[in-house]
Amino acid sequence: MSISLASTARFARNGTSGKIVPKGDMSGDGRIDVSPDGKRLLLSIDMGEESGRKDWDGPLPALWSFDIGSQKATRLTPKKLFGWDGVWIDNNNILFLSNGWRKE
């Protein structure tokens, strides 16, 4: 099993590849953190979604967990909470930067 960190988040196994995160890519400054137990990756992903915010320009940052054993990705941050630069505190908790949605 290998993870390619070029410009997109893709999973490659036995010569095949597929997208880890639908509508998501990794930029050069994207962060990957391995869980303390080594079973999951915490991924900072640039989502191909519209923000609907006047004060935001560019791709929406989201945090995803990738389970290495099951090869499944799960979005951790909801669409209205922009999250990036996540790190594992322990096997069940993460710390990250965020920009939440505010009513105007």
Buried (B, 14 or more C-beta within 10 A) or exposed (E): EEBEEEEBBBBEEEEEEEEBBEEBBBEEEBBBBEBEEEBBBBBBBBBEEEBEBEEBEEBBBBBBBBEBEEEEBEBBBEBEBBBBBBEBEEEEEBEBEEBEBEEE
